Amino acid sequence: MNRNIIRFGVIGCGLMGKEFASAAARWCHLQGVNFEPRIIAVCDTNVEAVKWFERHVPSVLKSTSNYRELLEDPEIDAIYCAVPHNLHADIYIDIIRSGKHLLGEKPFGIDREANSRIMKELENNPDVIVRCSSEFPFYPGAFQLGQWIRENKFGKIIEVEAGFWHSSDLNPNKEINWKRQIKTNGEYGCMGDLGLHVLHLPLRFGWKPKNVRSLLSKVIKERPDRNGIMQSCETWDNAILACEVYTDKQEFPMVLSMKRIAPGHANTWYIKVNGTEFSAEFSTNNPKKLSYLPYTPGSEQAWHVVDVPNQSAYPTITGNIFEFGFSDSILQMWASFCDEIVNGTANLPLQCATPFEAEVTHEIFTAALASNRTGNTVSISRSESIAKTV
Ligand SMILES: NC(=O)c1ccc[n+]([C@@H]2O[C@H](COP(=O)([O-])OP(=O)(O)OC[C@H]3O[C@@H](n4cnc5c(N)ncnc54)[C@H](O)[C@@H]3O)[C@@H](O)[C@H]2O)c1
């Protein structure tokens, strides 16, 4: 099959920029796709980060520390931008204005005001395809759970729980980085960092919270910098959000948690949906395991546990019995973004998170900050934006 080459520039060649390079390098893993990304230019203010790309990505023709050079280059079709949160608004706005497609990173603006500026620019440039990175819904177990939601298998939803947990910050000697400081990571703290991952599927299913009562905590208050001098950690480590969801047909409680300090958990993303006719749970903690419980009145309540086949949105060369992992989910997410650029939305198996979904997360996190300040439950306006995402 002929493949349409999408020529990419990468702005921000750190942790996530490199993940994209790796996914693009193993595109042969995907089967039957008519699109392929090619990274032809990179930008980072850190020379070492750029050098990594020059060493490992032979398709790179241009490297620079000034991202505007990428935006002025007519050979580049699309940009992946993975920079600290304080830079999202200015750089995303310039990318959108340049007419290049954008996969941006969450939280899509350091705060609600920054996010609104990005959304305004999008309104002025409706033809560029702009999506937000969120890879966990592409795990086969999560993908299957999403299919069950679309099939309306659950009956009346009893409750939903979703979360994303890390634990490396339990170590008080871990060096401070930009994610612990308000000026670079934002006041949302762990919510801005982890929250879009948690909300992507619930929002995709139309489950926008009507209100939120939050509990935010700071556990480790100081960390050493690279010179061993203690610096204060300003951002929230952990967040628990108790929400009420009202859809046209249902109302139910939803508990969301985003934790930088969940002892023992390394990148645990999970979702649990309980319903009167069907319940299901998936966690990346055990990426092969998918649990579900079908129920008819009076029947036995028995959880079924299956090793979910290695089948996500896009077929790959990997045999069904083999395990799926983080880098596979990144590859699948990139396939979805490239598919949308080349083929549109008509046959997309799972669309990447949209800017409208990211915008709703800002409404929720802003309300959560207010709730934590006052100890009250805070209402979240019923904006129209959610309707555009489902
Ligand atoms: N999708 C995910 O699973 C996931 C995981 C981690 C981080 N992220 C997100 O990715 C983004 C980047 O995080 P990261 O962990 O890759 O950070 P990182 O610190 O590893 O990389 C950021 C890079 O941006 C570069 N940079 C800073 N200012 C720049 C500028 N003006 N122009 C060009 N480059 C500049 C830095 O030098 C650095 O190399 C954040 O928005 C973060 O929330 C997403």
The ligand as a MOL file (V3000), in Angstrom:
LIG
                    3D

  0  0  0     0  0            999 V3000
M  V30 BEGIN CTAB
M  V30 COUNTS 44 48 0 0 0
M  V30 BEGIN ATOM
M  V30 1 N 1.7910 11.9740 26.9310 0
M  V30 2 C 2.5200 11.6200 27.9590 0
M  V30 3 O 2.4520 10.4830 28.4330 0
M  V30 4 C 3.4760 12.5870 28.5690 0
M  V30 5 C 4.4780 12.1460 29.4400 0
M  V30 6 C 5.3850 13.0940 29.9560 0
M  V30 7 C 5.2480 14.4340 29.6360 0
M  V30 8 N 4.2440 14.8320 28.7990 0 CHG=1
M  V30 9 C 4.0820 16.2540 28.4180 0
M  V30 10 O 5.0550 16.5410 27.4190 0
M  V30 11 C 5.5010 17.8920 27.5480 0
M  V30 12 C 7.0100 17.8780 27.7060 0
M  V30 13 O 7.3200 17.0470 28.7880 0
M  V30 14 P 8.6410 16.1670 28.8030 0
M  V30 15 O 8.4920 15.2120 29.9340 0
M  V30 16 O 8.9820 15.6640 27.4390 0 CHG=-1
M  V30 17 O 9.6690 17.2910 29.2450 0
M  V30 18 P 11.2530 17.3510 29.0310 0
M  V30 19 O 11.7430 18.3260 30.0290 0
M  V30 20 O 11.8460 15.9810 28.9960 0
M  V30 21 O 11.3680 17.9560 27.5440 0
M  V30 22 C 10.9940 19.2660 27.2380 0
M  V30 23 C 11.9880 19.7970 26.2220 0
M  V30 24 O 11.5620 21.0870 25.7960 0
M  V30 25 C 12.7480 21.8470 25.5740 0
M  V30 26 N 12.4490 23.2700 25.4990 0
M  V30 27 C 12.2690 24.1340 26.5230 0
M  V30 28 N 12.0360 25.3690 26.0220 0
M  V30 29 C 12.0580 25.2700 24.6610 0
M  V30 30 C 11.8820 26.2060 23.6020 0
M  V30 31 N 11.6090 27.4940 23.8210 0
M  V30 32 N 11.9780 25.7530 22.3300 0
M  V30 33 C 12.2550 24.4530 22.0870 0
M  V30 34 N 12.4430 23.5340 23.0580 0
M  V30 35 C 12.3370 23.9420 24.3350 0
M  V30 36 C 13.6470 21.4580 26.7370 0
M  V30 37 O 14.9980 21.7930 26.5130 0
M  V30 38 C 13.4090 19.9510 26.8020 0
M  V30 39 O 14.3420 19.2220 26.0240 0
M  V30 40 C 4.7330 18.4710 28.7350 0
M  V30 41 O 3.6120 19.1550 28.2640 0
M  V30 42 C 4.3110 17.2400 29.5310 0
M  V30 43 O 3.1320 17.4420 30.2780 0
M  V30 44 C 3.3940 13.9290 28.2530 0
M  V30 END ATOM
M  V30 BEGIN BOND
M  V30 1 1 1 2
M  V30 2 2 2 3
M  V30 3 1 2 4
M  V30 4 1 4 5
M  V30 5 2 4 44
M  V30 6 2 5 6
M  V30 7 1 6 7
M  V30 8 2 7 8
M  V30 9 1 8 9
M  V30 10 1 8 44
M  V30 11 1 9 10
M  V30 12 1 9 42
M  V30 13 1 10 11
M  V30 14 1 11 12
M  V30 15 1 11 40
M  V30 16 1 12 13
M  V30 17 1 13 14
M  V30 18 2 14 15
M  V30 19 1 14 16
M  V30 20 1 14 17
M  V30 21 1 17 18
M  V30 22 2 18 19
M  V30 23 1 18 20
M  V30 24 1 18 21
M  V30 25 1 21 22
M  V30 26 1 22 23
M  V30 27 1 23 24
M  V30 28 1 23 38
M  V30 29 1 24 25
M  V30 30 1 25 26
M  V30 31 1 25 36
M  V30 32 1 26 27
M  V30 33 1 26 35
M  V30 34 2 27 28
M  V30 35 1 28 29
M  V30 36 1 29 30
M  V30 37 2 29 35
M  V30 38 1 30 31
M  V30 39 2 30 32
M  V30 40 1 32 33
M  V30 41 2 33 34
M  V30 42 1 34 35
M  V30 43 1 36 37
M  V30 44 1 36 38
M  V30 45 1 38 39
M  V30 46 1 40 41
M  V30 47 1 40 42
M  V30 48 1 42 43
M  V30 END BOND
M  V30 END CTAB
M  END
